[in-house]
Amino acid sequence: MDGKTVVITGSNTGIGKYTAIELAKRGAHVILACRDRKRAEKALKDICRLSGNNNVEIEILDLASLKSVRECAKRLRRRLSKLDVLINNGE
């Protein structure tokens, strides 16, 4: 996964968070797509600490809002040259 860019929805707790940790350990650039910034920031700190990888960031995304999904997609398209993996874990 070294150098791959991965977006994981619902990645601030549970399976999503542990997936983010494991992919970060393997060298991925991990983007945590979460609806709650405070919880996402806590998860980001944990993931960086546990994986030893600081190439982890947050995107705010509420999957219950089509507007939020579109806005997040636009932000990601502007910033990223490519997306290698999308893990739809969130609700």
WOSULPE-V502518 format. One record per helix or strand of 3 or more residues. SS is the DSSP state (A for helix, B for strand). FROM is the first residue (numbers start at 1). LEN is the number of residues. If there is no record, write none. Layout:
# WOSULPE-V502518
ss:SS from:FROM len:LEN
ss:SS from:FROM len:LEN
This chain:
# WOSULPE-V502518
ss:B from:5 len:5
ss:A from:14 len:12
ss:B from:29 len:6
ss:A from:37 len:15
ss:B from:56 len:5
ss:A from:66 len:14
ss:B from:85 len:3
